[in-house]
């Protein structure tokens, strides 16, 4: 099979990969996906023990690399295994794709910074303070040093289309009339998964290179986000209790003083919307009462 117009989503069952597949299908962009789940639809590829033969059978116009160990604690606790997946196998994949003419988009993270500088742009000095950020930076540096045909998309906190995790926990607690605990010393600068998929598609189809940031324009503490959710969903905001997270709860290496990235480049050159944090959260919270997961 040879089709230079088709795209490849590596990690098609991931949060971003799934949204990216839907985004491309809605725009009649042909894509294949890979998955490490043996019975999943798509090509089997496990970056922990990679066999690249399935993707070597085709020639792709572009590829978006979404597969990775994204749990920061897992990267910190298992640096050798996570680095094998996030760095060694990922770079082997990017090199093989480049040899076959594919343009790549590599999903990176704001964790390549230490969070001590407000709104760093794409030229700001990097200084990761955890293993996950260091692994993302290692791939970035290799892409640049080797001149691989790829765009690097650094993103901040990516929100799923449906309420999950701490947001779901707050909603369920407040809905039962119980207190919801939210951090006062930890912030987020959220982006929607659909916007990340849109940005990755624009970079891939346009065959753009270099580093690009996608972030909200500002940041909001988790405590303020929980109160906003309570107000939006007409739940008792008085039951939202703020707490400063201790080192044992969330180590400082995972907490940034400044979490937003400057995103003027992707906004100006590609026309990507860069939203306020409250706008992003309002969109998520407006779906809470209707979500089947909450019933």
FENRA-V917157 format. One record per pair of residues at least 12 apart in sequence whose C-alpha atoms are under 10 Angstrom apart, sorted by the first residue. I is the first residue (numbers start at 1). J is the second residue. Records with the same first field share a line. If there is no record, write none. Layout:
BEGIN
I = J / J
END
This chain:
BEGIN
1 = 57 / 58 / 59
2 = 57 / 58 / 59 / 60
3 = 30 / 58 / 59 / 60 / 61
4 = 58 / 59 / 60 / 61 / 62 / 100 / 101 / 102
5 = 29 / 30 / 31 / 59 / 60 / 61 / 62 / 102 / 205
6 = 29 / 30 / 31 / 32 / 58 / 59 / 60 / 61 / 62 / 63 / 102
7 = 21 / 24 / 29 / 30 / 31 / 32 / 33 / 59 / 60 / 61 / 62 / 63 / 64 / 102 / 103 / 104 / 201 / 204 / 205
8 = 21 / 30 / 31 / 32 / 33 / 34 / 43 / 55 / 58 / 59 / 60 / 61 / 62 / 63 / 64 / 65 / 97 / 102 / 104
9 = 21 / 31 / 32 / 33 / 34 / 35 / 42 / 43 / 62 / 63 / 64 / 65 / 66 / 67 / 104 / 105
10 = 32 / 33 / 34 / 35 / 36 / 42 / 43 / 44 / 45 / 46 / 47 / 55 / 63 / 64 / 65 / 66 / 67 / 68 / 90 / 93
11 = 33 / 34 / 35 / 36 / 37 / 42 / 43 / 44 / 45 / 46 / 47 / 64 / 65 / 66 / 67 / 68
12 = 31 / 32 / 33 / 34 / 35 / 36 / 40 / 41 / 42 / 43 / 64 / 65 / 66 / 67
13 = 33 / 34 / 35 / 36 / 37 / 40 / 41 / 42 / 66 / 67
14 = 35 / 66 / 67 / 68
15 = 66 / 67 / 158 / 159 / 160 / 161 / 193 / 194 / 197
16 = 64 / 65 / 66 / 67 / 107 / 158 / 159 / 160 / 192 / 193 / 194 / 195 / 196 / 197 / 200
17 = 33 / 34 / 35 / 64 / 65 / 66 / 67 / 193 / 196 / 197
18 = 33 / 66 / 193 / 194 / 197
19 = 160 / 161 / 193 / 194 / 195 / 196 / 197 / 198
20 = 33 / 64 / 66 / 193 / 194 / 195 / 196 / 197 / 198 / 199 / 200 / 201
21 = 33 / 197 / 201
22 = 194 / 197
23 = 194 / 195 / 197 / 198 / 201
24 = 197 / 198 / 201
29 = 201 / 205
31 = 60 / 61 / 62 / 63
32 = 55 / 60 / 63
33 = 45 / 55 / 63 / 64
34 = 46 / 54 / 55 / 65 / 66 / 67
35 = 47 / 67
36 = 48 / 49 / 50 / 67
42 = 54
43 = 55
45 = 67
46 = 67 / 68 / 85 / 89
47 = 67 / 68 / 69 / 82 / 84 / 85 / 86 / 87 / 88 / 89 / 90 / 92 / 93
48 = 68 / 69 / 81 / 82 / 83 / 84 / 85 / 86 / 88 / 89 / 90
49 = 84 / 85 / 89
50 = 85 / 89 / 90 / 92 / 93
51 = 89 / 93
52 = 89 / 92 / 93 / 96
55 = 93 / 96 / 97
56 = 96 / 97 / 100
58 = 100
59 = 97 / 100 / 101 / 102
60 = 97 / 98 / 100 / 101 / 102 / 103 / 104
61 = 97 / 100 / 101 / 102 / 103 / 104 / 204 / 205 / 207
62 = 97 / 98 / 101 / 102 / 103 / 104 / 105 / 149 / 150 / 201 / 203 / 204 / 205 / 206 / 207
63 = 94 / 97 / 98 / 102 / 103 / 104 / 105 / 106 / 150 / 200 / 201 / 204 / 205
64 = 94 / 102 / 103 / 104 / 105 / 106 / 107 / 150 / 151 / 197 / 200 / 201 / 203 / 204
65 = 90 / 93 / 94 / 104 / 105 / 106 / 107 / 108 / 200
66 = 90 / 105 / 106 / 107 / 108
67 = 85 / 86 / 90 / 106 / 107
68 = 82 / 83 / 85 / 86 / 87 / 89 / 90 / 107 / 108 / 132 / 136
69 = 81 / 82 / 83 / 84 / 85 / 86 / 132
70 = 82 / 86 / 109 / 132 / 133
71 = 132
72 = 111 / 130 / 131 / 132 / 133 / 253 / 254
73 = 130 / 131 / 132 / 250 / 251 / 254
74 = 131 / 132
75 = 130 / 131 / 132 / 133 / 134 / 135
76 = 130 / 131 / 132 / 253
77 = 131
78 = 131
79 = 131 / 132 / 135
82 = 131 / 132 / 135
83 = 131 / 132 / 134 / 135 / 136 / 138
84 = 135
85 = 135
86 = 132 / 135 / 136 / 138 / 139
87 = 134 / 135 / 136 / 137 / 138 / 139 / 140 / 142
88 = 135 / 138 / 139
90 = 106 / 139
91 = 138 / 139 / 140 / 142 / 143 / 148
94 = 106 / 139 / 143 / 148 / 149 / 150
95 = 143 / 146 / 148 / 149
97 = 148 / 149
98 = 147 / 148 / 149 / 150
99 = 148 / 149
101 = 149
102 = 148 / 149 / 150 / 204 / 207
103 = 148 / 149 / 150 / 151 / 203 / 204 / 205 / 206 / 207 / 208 / 209
104 = 148 / 149 / 150 / 151 / 152 / 200 / 203 / 204 / 205 / 207 / 208 / 209
105 = 149 / 150 / 151 / 152 / 153 / 199 / 200 / 201 / 202 / 203 / 204 / 205 / 207 / 208 / 209 / 210 / 211
106 = 136 / 139 / 140 / 143 / 150 / 151 / 152 / 153 / 154 / 200 / 204 / 211
107 = 136 / 140 / 151 / 152 / 153 / 154 / 155 / 196 / 200 / 212
108 = 132 / 133 / 135 / 136 / 137 / 139 / 140 / 151 / 152 / 153 / 154 / 155 / 156 / 211 / 212 / 213
109 = 132 / 133 / 136 / 137 / 152 / 153 / 154 / 155 / 156 / 157 / 213 / 214
110 = 126 / 128 / 133 / 136 / 137 / 153 / 154 / 155 / 156 / 157 / 213 / 214 / 215 / 256 / 259 / 260 / 261
111 = 126 / 127 / 128 / 129 / 130 / 131 / 132 / 133 / 134 / 135 / 136 / 137 / 154 / 155 / 156 / 253 / 254 / 255 / 256 / 259
112 = 125 / 126 / 127 / 128 / 129 / 130 / 131 / 132 / 133 / 134 / 135 / 136 / 137 / 138 / 140 / 154
113 = 125 / 126 / 127 / 128 / 129 / 130 / 133 / 134 / 137 / 256 / 258 / 259 / 261
114 = 126 / 127 / 128 / 129 / 130 / 133 / 253 / 254 / 255 / 256 / 257 / 258 / 259
115 = 127 / 128 / 129 / 253 / 254 / 255 / 256 / 257 / 258 / 259 / 260 / 261
116 = 256 / 257 / 258 / 259
117 = 256 / 257 / 258 / 259 / 260 / 261
118 = 218 / 257 / 258 / 259 / 260 / 261 / 262
119 = 215 / 217 / 218 / 258 / 259 / 260 / 261 / 262 / 263
120 = 213 / 258 / 259 / 260 / 261 / 262 / 263
121 = 211 / 212 / 213 / 260 / 261 / 262 / 263 / 264 / 265
122 = 152 / 153 / 154 / 210 / 211 / 212 / 213 / 261 / 262 / 263 / 264 / 265
123 = 211 / 212
124 = 262
128 = 253 / 254
129 = 252 / 253 / 254 / 255 / 256
130 = 252 / 253 / 254 / 255
131 = 253 / 254
132 = 254
133 = 254
136 = 152 / 154
139 = 152
140 = 152 / 153 / 154 / 210 / 211
143 = 209 / 210
144 = 209 / 210 / 211
147 = 209 / 210
148 = 209 / 210
149 = 207 / 208 / 209 / 210
150 = 203 / 204 / 207 / 208 / 209 / 210 / 211
151 = 200 / 203 / 204 / 207 / 208 / 209 / 210 / 211 / 212
152 = 200 / 203 / 208 / 209 / 210 / 211 / 212 / 213
153 = 196 / 199 / 200 / 203 / 209 / 210 / 211 / 212 / 213 / 214 / 266
154 = 196 / 211 / 212 / 213 / 214 / 215 / 261 / 263
155 = 189 / 190 / 191 / 196 / 212 / 213 / 214 / 215 / 216 / 260 / 261 / 263
156 = 188 / 189 / 190 / 191 / 192 / 196 / 213 / 214 / 215 / 216 / 259 / 260 / 261
157 = 187 / 188 / 189 / 190 / 191 / 192 / 193 / 214 / 215 / 216 / 259 / 260
158 = 188 / 189 / 190 / 191 / 192 / 193 / 194 / 195 / 196 / 214 / 215
159 = 190 / 191 / 192 / 193 / 194 / 195 / 196 / 280 / 281 / 284
160 = 191 / 192 / 193 / 194 / 284
161 = 192 / 193 / 194 / 283 / 284 / 287
162 = 284 / 285 / 287 / 288 / 290 / 291 / 292 / 293
163 = 284 / 285 / 287 / 288 / 289 / 291 / 293 / 294
164 = 288 / 293 / 294
166 = 180 / 181 / 182 / 222 / 226
167 = 180 / 182 / 222 / 225 / 226 / 229 / 284 / 285 / 288
168 = 285 / 288 / 293 / 294
169 = 181
170 = 182 / 226 / 227 / 229 / 230 / 239 / 240
171 = 226 / 229 / 230 / 233 / 235 / 285 / 288 / 289 / 294
172 = 294 / 295
173 = 235 / 239 / 240
174 = 226 / 229 / 230 / 233 / 234 / 235 / 236 / 237 / 238 / 239 / 240
175 = 230 / 233 / 234 / 235 / 236 / 294
176 = 235
177 = 235 / 236 / 239
178 = 236 / 239 / 240
179 = 236 / 237 / 238 / 239 / 240 / 241
180 = 223 / 226 / 227 / 230 / 237 / 238 / 239 / 240 / 241 / 242
181 = 222 / 223 / 226 / 239 / 240 / 241 / 242 / 243 / 244
182 = 221 / 222 / 223 / 224 / 225 / 226 / 227 / 240 / 241 / 242 / 243 / 244 / 245
183 = 221 / 222 / 223 / 224 / 225 / 226 / 241 / 242 / 243 / 244 / 245 / 246
184 = 220 / 221 / 222 / 223 / 224 / 225 / 241 / 242 / 243 / 244 / 245
185 = 221 / 222 / 223 / 242 / 243 / 244 / 245 / 246 / 255 / 256 / 257
186 = 220 / 221 / 222 / 223 / 243 / 244 / 245 / 250 / 252 / 254 / 255 / 256 / 257 / 258 / 259
187 = 219 / 220 / 221 / 222 / 223 / 224 / 225 / 255 / 256 / 257 / 258 / 259 / 260
188 = 215 / 216 / 218 / 219 / 220 / 221 / 222 / 225 / 255 / 256 / 258 / 259 / 260 / 277
189 = 214 / 215 / 216 / 217 / 218 / 219 / 220 / 221 / 258 / 259 / 260 / 261 / 275 / 276 / 277 / 278 / 280 / 281
190 = 214 / 215 / 216 / 217 / 218 / 219 / 220 / 259 / 260 / 275 / 276 / 277 / 278 / 279 / 280 / 281
191 = 214 / 215 / 216 / 217 / 274 / 275 / 276 / 277 / 279 / 280 / 281
192 = 215 / 216 / 275 / 280 / 281 / 283 / 284
195 = 214 / 215 / 272 / 273 / 274 / 275
196 = 214 / 215 / 272
198 = 272 / 273
199 = 212 / 213 / 214 / 266 / 267 / 270 / 271 / 272 / 273
200 = 212
202 = 266 / 270 / 271 / 272
203 = 266 / 270
206 = 270
208 = 270
211 = 265 / 266
212 = 261 / 262 / 263 / 264 / 265 / 266 / 267
213 = 260 / 261 / 262 / 263 / 264 / 265 / 266 / 267
214 = 260 / 261 / 262 / 263 / 264 / 265 / 266 / 267 / 272 / 273 / 274 / 275
215 = 259 / 260 / 261 / 262 / 263 / 264 / 266 / 273 / 274 / 275 / 276 / 277
216 = 259 / 260 / 261 / 262 / 263 / 273 / 274 / 275 / 276 / 277 / 278 / 279 / 280
217 = 260 / 261 / 262 / 263 / 264 / 273 / 274 / 275 / 276 / 277 / 278
218 = 258 / 259 / 260 / 261 / 262 / 274 / 275 / 276 / 277 / 278
219 = 258 / 259 / 260 / 261 / 276 / 277 / 278
220 = 259 / 260 / 276 / 277 / 278 / 281
221 = 242
222 = 242 / 243
223 = 240 / 241 / 242 / 243 / 244
224 = 240 / 242 / 278
225 = 277 / 278 / 281 / 282 / 285
226 = 239 / 240 / 241 / 242 / 281 / 285
227 = 239 / 240 / 241 / 242
228 = 240 / 278 / 281 / 282 / 285
229 = 281 / 282 / 284 / 285 / 286 / 288
230 = 285
231 = 285
232 = 281 / 282 / 283 / 285 / 286 / 288
233 = 282 / 285 / 286 / 287 / 288 / 289
234 = 289
260 = 277
262 = 274
END
